Amino acid sequence: MARPARARINLAAFRHNLQLAIKWAGNAQVAAVIKADGYGHGIVAVARAAEQDGCMLAVASIEEAARVRAAGIVAPILLLEGFFHASEPDESGFDGLQWVIHSEHQLAALEERDSGLDVVRPLSVWLKFNTGMNRLGLPVLQAESFVSRVCRLASVRLEGVMTHFACADEPENDFSGLQMARFDSVLSTLDQVALPQGLKRSLCNSAGLQQMPAARGDLVRPGIMLYGASPFFARTAVQQGLHAVMSLESELIAVNELAEADCVGYGLTWCASRVSRIGVVAMGYADGYPRHAPSGTPVWVSGKRVPLVGRVSMDMLTVDLTDHEVASVGDHVELWGANVSVDEVARSAGTIGYELLTGVSARVPRVY
């Protein structure tokens, strides 16, 4: 690794955060959400760590499940968006998969599959209901019909019912309470149906797990908190006892002297108000650092915070070292991690930690 840009992944911190999720879940099972390449941390590495603690895994697609199974990981896997094509469940050939069914066309495909083959691979499924997010989910008012149809299928086992909170990360917003009430109406409706024994309920993401104890149900689905970032705008990860898992790092590759009024970077968007020392860091938007991060965004350079200055370029960014006289070429730089949180950088850039973590590019080596 000649170029110093790298993402250092602390799997002990991941397991610390996961243990917090397990503790907060109480009697509920935990499905660790590892989609989007483990939120940019490496799907296989975090899947192995989660498997050590006896957790289920949750992914977005069969391609992600295939990467996990190819690594020899046998933990149950929940496919959060179910199948995109009706042939996926049988073509995959993997054991231990559970499929979320969120639409009429998916259910119709299951019915056709059930009636069209002499020998059908049994499938475990969850029915997802739309309680107000209006993204994915079956209509609440048709819950009895959908559950009855699934229960008639010889090749399908109904594991449980679920929904997804739209505003659990906004504690002052009472919409989550309305969603819980709508989900409770689904459960009340299902009392009239002959259900499989042990039908499970799942509602909570990271924010819901912390914010809404009454909604923990039988399965919780924490994601962002496992990686040491906060699901809440007004509550830091440190305040929640979370540890940063990714440290996005590099080094100073040049230090330049600027006269007063000299400017730096494309567009010359930042100009020195005094004689200044400007450090050049081997990290840019092609690595996943946000191009739109403004001057003033904090960067940690050899033990001290300094401000980003000028426009982030493809492979480099610049920082003001004027008040950090000892900084020199080769010094360690943390773009986010334990000293500058990814959430703080995200707020400066007008985005969220999820986007920054998942956006770290493939050219940045992950070091575990």
C-alpha positions as CSV (number, residue, x, y, z in Angstrom):
1,M,0.0,0.0,0.0
2,A,2.1,2.9,-1.3
3,R,-0.7,5.6,-1.2
4,P,-1.4,6.2,2.5
5,A,-5.3,6.5,2.2
6,R,-6.9,3.6,4.1
7,A,-9.9,2.7,6.1
8,R,-9.0,1.0,9.4
9,I,-11.8,-1.2,10.6
10,N,-11.9,-2.0,14.4
11,L,-13.9,-5.2,14.6
12,A,-13.7,-5.1,18.4
13,A,-15.6,-1.8,18.3
14,F,-18.2,-3.4,16.0
15,R,-18.7,-6.2,18.5
16,H,-19.0,-3.8,21.4
17,N,-21.8,-1.9,19.6
18,L,-23.4,-5.2,18.7
19,Q,-23.3,-6.3,22.3
20,L,-25.1,-3.0,23.2
21,A,-27.8,-3.8,20.7
22,I,-28.2,-7.3,22.1
23,K,-28.5,-5.8,25.6
24,W,-31.1,-3.3,24.5
25,A,-33.0,-5.9,22.6
26,G,-33.9,-7.8,25.8
27,N,-35.6,-11.0,24.8
28,A,-35.8,-10.1,21.1
29,Q,-33.5,-11.7,18.6
30,V,-31.0,-9.4,16.8
31,A,-30.6,-9.3,13.0
32,A,-27.4,-7.3,12.3
33,V,-27.9,-5.3,9.1
34,I,-24.8,-5.7,7.0
35,K,-26.1,-4.5,3.6
36,A,-24.1,-2.1,1.3
37,D,-20.9,-4.0,2.0
38,G,-21.4,-3.8,5.7
39,Y,-22.1,-0.1,5.5
40,G,-18.7,0.2,3.7
41,H,-16.8,-1.8,6.3
42,G,-16.6,-5.1,4.4
43,I,-19.6,-7.4,4.5
44,V,-17.7,-10.6,5.1
45,A,-15.7,-9.3,8.1
46,V,-18.7,-7.8,9.9
47,A,-20.8,-10.9,9.1
48,R,-18.2,-13.1,10.8
49,A,-18.1,-10.8,13.8
50,A,-21.9,-10.8,14.1
51,E,-22.1,-14.6,13.7
52,Q,-19.7,-15.0,16.7
53,D,-22.4,-13.4,18.8
54,G,-25.2,-15.7,17.5
55,C,-27.0,-13.0,15.5
56,M,-29.0,-13.3,12.3
57,L,-27.8,-11.2,9.4
58,A,-29.8,-8.8,7.2
59,V,-29.0,-7.9,3.6
60,A,-30.6,-6.1,0.7
61,S,-30.2,-8.7,-2.1
62,I,-29.3,-12.3,-3.0
63,E,-25.9,-11.1,-4.3
64,E,-25.0,-9.9,-0.8
65,A,-26.3,-13.1,0.7
66,A,-24.1,-15.0,-1.8
67,R,-21.0,-13.2,-0.7
68,V,-21.7,-14.1,2.9
69,R,-22.4,-17.8,2.1
70,A,-19.3,-18.0,-0.1
71,A,-17.2,-17.1,2.9
72,G,-18.6,-20.1,4.8
73,I,-20.9,-18.1,7.1
74,V,-24.0,-20.1,8.0
75,A,-26.0,-17.7,10.2
76,P,-29.6,-17.2,9.1
77,I,-29.9,-14.3,6.6
78,L,-33.0,-12.0,6.2
79,L,-33.4,-10.5,2.7
80,L,-34.9,-7.1,3.5
81,E,-36.3,-6.5,0.0
82,G,-37.2,-10.1,-0.7
83,F,-36.7,-11.3,-4.2
84,F,-36.6,-9.1,-7.3
85,H,-37.3,-12.0,-9.7
86,A,-39.4,-15.0,-8.9
87,S,-36.7,-17.4,-9.8
88,E,-34.2,-16.2,-7.1
89,P,-35.3,-18.3,-4.2
90,D,-34.8,-21.6,-6.2
91,E,-31.8,-20.5,-8.2
92,S,-29.8,-19.4,-5.1
93,G,-29.7,-22.8,-3.6
94,F,-28.7,-21.4,-0.2
95,D,-30.0,-22.7,3.1
96,G,-31.0,-20.5,6.0
97,L,-32.5,-17.6,4.0
98,Q,-35.7,-15.7,5.1
99,W,-37.4,-13.6,2.5
100,V,-39.4,-10.4,3.1
101,I,-42.6,-10.2,1.1
102,H,-43.8,-6.7,0.6
103,S,-46.0,-6.7,-2.5
104,E,-48.8,-8.4,-4.3
105,H,-46.6,-9.4,-7.2
106,Q,-44.2,-11.3,-4.8
107,L,-47.0,-13.1,-3.2
108,A,-48.5,-14.0,-6.5
109,A,-45.1,-15.4,-7.6
110,L,-45.1,-17.6,-4.4
111,E,-48.6,-18.9,-5.2
112,E,-47.5,-19.7,-8.8
113,R,-44.4,-21.4,-7.6
114,D,-46.4,-23.5,-5.0
115,S,-48.8,-24.8,-7.6
116,G,-46.4,-25.3,-10.5
117,L,-43.8,-27.7,-9.2
118,D,-44.0,-31.2,-7.8
119,V,-41.0,-30.6,-5.5
120,V,-40.6,-27.1,-4.2
121,R,-37.8,-25.9,-1.9
122,P,-39.5,-24.7,1.3
123,L,-39.2,-20.9,1.9
124,S,-39.3,-19.0,5.1
125,V,-40.9,-15.6,4.6
126,W,-41.9,-12.4,6.5
127,L,-44.8,-10.2,5.5
128,K,-44.0,-6.5,5.6
129,F,-46.9,-4.1,6.1
130,N,-46.9,-0.4,5.1
131,T,-47.9,1.5,8.3
132,G,-47.2,4.9,6.9
133,M,-43.7,5.1,5.4
134,N,-45.2,4.5,2.0
135,R,-42.1,2.9,0.6
136,L,-42.4,-0.9,0.7
137,G,-45.2,-2.9,2.4
138,L,-48.5,-4.6,2.0
139,P,-51.7,-2.6,2.8
140,V,-52.6,-2.8,6.5
141,L,-56.3,-3.1,5.7
142,Q,-55.7,-6.3,3.7
143,A,-53.6,-8.0,6.4
144,E,-56.0,-10.9,7.0
145,S,-56.2,-11.7,3.3
146,F,-52.4,-11.7,2.7
147,V,-51.7,-13.8,5.8
148,S,-54.4,-16.3,4.8
149,R,-53.0,-16.7,1.3
150,V,-49.5,-17.3,2.7
151,C,-50.7,-19.8,5.2
152,R,-52.3,-21.9,2.4
153,L,-49.0,-22.4,0.6
154,A,-47.5,-25.8,1.3
155,S,-44.0,-24.6,0.3
156,V,-43.9,-21.5,2.5
157,R,-43.4,-21.1,6.2
158,L,-44.6,-17.7,7.6
159,E,-41.9,-16.6,10.1
160,G,-43.4,-13.3,11.1
161,V,-44.8,-9.9,10.2
162,M,-42.9,-6.6,10.2
163,T,-42.9,-2.9,9.4
164,H,-40.4,-0.1,9.2
165,F,-40.4,3.2,11.1
166,A,-40.1,6.4,9.2
167,C,-39.3,8.8,12.0
168,A,-37.9,6.8,14.9
169,D,-34.7,9.0,14.6
170,E,-36.8,12.0,15.5
171,P,-37.8,11.5,19.2
172,E,-40.1,14.6,19.2
173,N,-42.1,13.2,16.2
174,D,-45.1,11.1,17.3
175,F,-45.6,9.5,13.9
176,S,-43.9,6.3,15.2
177,G,-46.7,6.0,17.7
178,L,-49.2,6.1,14.9
179,Q,-47.2,3.4,13.0
180,M,-47.2,1.2,16.1
181,A,-51.0,1.6,16.4
182,R,-51.4,0.6,12.8
183,F,-49.1,-2.4,13.3
184,D,-51.1,-3.4,16.4
185,S,-54.2,-3.3,14.2
186,V,-52.6,-5.8,11.9
187,L,-51.8,-8.1,14.9
188,S,-55.4,-7.7,16.1
189,T,-56.7,-8.7,12.6
190,L,-54.4,-11.7,12.6
191,D,-55.9,-13.0,15.9
192,Q,-58.9,-14.0,13.7
193,V,-56.6,-16.1,11.4
194,A,-55.3,-19.6,12.2
195,L,-51.6,-18.6,12.4
196,P,-48.5,-20.7,12.6
197,Q,-47.3,-21.1,16.2
198,G,-44.6,-18.7,17.2
199,L,-45.3,-16.0,14.6
200,K,-42.8,-13.2,15.2
201,R,-43.0,-9.4,15.1
202,S,-40.3,-7.0,13.9
203,L,-40.4,-3.2,13.9
204,C,-37.2,-1.7,15.2
205,N,-34.1,-0.3,13.4
206,S,-31.3,1.3,15.4
207,A,-33.3,4.4,16.4
208,G,-36.4,2.4,17.3
209,L,-34.3,-0.1,19.3
210,Q,-33.1,2.7,21.6
211,Q,-36.1,5.0,21.5
212,M,-39.1,2.7,21.6
213,P,-38.8,-0.2,24.1
214,A,-42.4,-1.2,23.6
215,A,-41.8,-1.8,19.9
216,R,-38.9,-4.3,20.2
217,G,-41.1,-7.3,19.5
218,D,-39.3,-10.5,18.7
219,L,-36.7,-9.4,16.1
220,V,-34.8,-6.1,15.9
221,R,-32.8,-4.9,12.9
222,P,-30.0,-2.5,14.0
223,G,-27.8,-1.1,11.3
224,I,-26.0,2.3,11.6
225,M,-25.4,2.0,15.4
226,L,-23.4,-1.2,14.9
227,Y,-20.8,0.9,13.0
228,G,-20.5,3.5,15.7
229,A,-22.5,6.3,14.1
230,S,-25.6,7.9,15.6
231,P,-29.1,7.3,14.3
232,F,-30.1,10.6,16.0
233,F,-29.3,14.1,15.0
234,A,-29.2,15.6,18.5
235,R,-27.5,12.7,20.3
236,T,-23.9,11.7,19.6
237,A,-22.6,8.2,19.2
238,V,-20.4,8.7,22.3
239,Q,-23.5,9.7,24.3
240,Q,-25.0,6.4,23.4
241,G,-21.9,4.4,24.4
242,L,-21.1,3.5,20.8
243,H,-17.5,3.2,19.5
244,A,-16.4,4.3,16.0
245,V,-15.6,1.2,13.9
246,M,-14.1,2.9,10.8
247,S,-11.2,5.3,10.9
248,L,-10.7,6.9,7.5
249,E,-7.0,7.8,7.5
250,S,-4.2,9.2,5.3
251,E,-1.1,11.3,5.6
252,L,0.2,14.8,4.8
253,I,2.0,14.6,1.5
254,A,3.0,18.2,1.2
255,V,3.1,21.4,3.3
256,N,3.1,24.8,1.5
257,E,3.6,28.3,2.7
258,L,1.0,30.9,1.5
259,A,1.3,34.6,1.7
260,E,-1.7,36.7,2.8
261,A,-4.4,36.7,0.1
262,D,-3.0,33.6,-1.6
263,C,-5.7,31.1,-2.5
264,V,-5.8,27.3,-2.7
265,G,-7.5,24.6,-4.8
266,Y,-9.9,24.5,-7.7
267,G,-11.9,27.7,-8.1
268,L,-9.7,29.4,-5.5
269,T,-12.6,29.2,-3.1
270,W,-10.5,29.8,0.0
271,C,-7.9,32.6,0.4
272,A,-5.5,33.1,3.3
273,S,-6.3,36.1,5.6
274,R,-2.7,35.8,7.0
275,V,0.6,34.1,6.2
276,S,-0.5,30.4,6.4
277,R,0.8,26.9,6.3
278,I,-1.4,24.6,4.1
279,G,-1.2,20.8,4.3
280,V,-2.1,18.5,1.4
281,V,-3.7,15.2,2.4
282,A,-3.9,12.2,0.1
283,M,-7.7,11.8,0.3
284,G,-10.3,13.1,-2.1
285,Y,-13.8,12.5,-3.4
286,A,-12.7,9.5,-5.5
287,D,-12.0,7.9,-2.1
288,G,-15.4,8.8,-0.8
289,Y,-14.6,12.0,1.1
290,P,-17.5,14.4,0.3
291,R,-16.6,16.9,-2.4
292,H,-19.2,19.3,-0.9
293,A,-17.6,19.4,2.5
294,P,-17.0,23.1,3.2
295,S,-14.0,25.0,4.5
296,G,-14.0,24.6,8.2
297,T,-14.9,20.9,8.3
298,P,-12.7,19.4,11.0
299,V,-9.8,17.1,10.2
300,W,-7.5,15.4,12.8
301,V,-3.8,15.9,12.0
302,S,-1.2,14.4,14.3
303,G,-3.1,14.9,17.5
304,K,-4.9,18.2,16.8
305,R,-8.0,19.4,15.0
306,V,-7.5,21.6,12.0
307,P,-9.9,23.0,9.4
308,L,-10.4,21.8,5.9
309,V,-9.8,24.7,3.4
310,G,-10.6,25.0,-0.2
311,R,-12.4,22.6,-2.5
312,V,-12.0,18.8,-2.1
313,S,-10.4,17.4,-5.3
314,M,-10.5,13.9,-6.7
315,D,-7.4,12.6,-4.9
316,M,-6.4,15.4,-2.4
317,L,-7.8,17.9,0.0
318,T,-6.1,20.7,1.9
319,V,-6.1,21.8,5.5
320,D,-4.9,24.9,7.4
321,L,-1.9,24.0,9.6
322,T,-1.1,27.6,10.5
323,D,-1.9,27.0,14.2
324,H,-0.3,23.5,14.1
325,E,3.3,24.5,13.8
326,V,4.8,21.0,14.3
327,A,2.7,19.2,11.6
328,S,4.9,18.0,8.7
329,V,5.0,15.7,5.7
330,G,4.2,12.1,6.6
331,D,2.1,13.0,9.7
332,H,-1.0,10.9,10.3
333,V,-4.4,12.3,9.3
334,E,-7.8,11.1,10.4
335,L,-10.7,12.2,8.3
336,W,-13.2,10.6,10.6
337,G,-13.0,8.1,13.3
338,A,-12.5,8.2,17.1
339,N,-11.3,11.9,17.2
340,V,-13.6,13.4,14.6
341,S,-16.9,11.5,14.3
342,V,-18.3,10.6,10.9
343,D,-21.6,12.3,12.0
344,E,-19.7,15.6,12.6
345,V,-18.2,15.5,9.1
346,A,-21.6,14.6,7.7
347,R,-23.3,17.5,9.4
348,S,-20.6,19.9,8.0
349,A,-21.2,18.4,4.5
350,G,-25.0,18.6,4.8
351,T,-25.5,14.8,4.7
352,I,-25.7,11.8,7.0
353,G,-23.1,9.4,8.3
354,Y,-24.8,6.5,6.4
355,E,-23.9,8.1,3.1
356,L,-20.3,8.8,4.0
357,L,-19.6,5.3,5.4
358,T,-21.2,3.5,2.5
359,G,-19.5,5.9,0.0
360,V,-15.9,5.0,0.9
361,S,-14.7,3.7,-2.5
362,A,-13.2,0.4,-3.4
363,R,-9.8,1.9,-4.0
364,V,-9.4,2.6,-0.3
365,P,-7.9,-0.6,1.3
366,R,-9.8,-1.8,4.4
367,V,-7.3,-2.7,7.1
368,Y,-8.8,-4.9,9.9
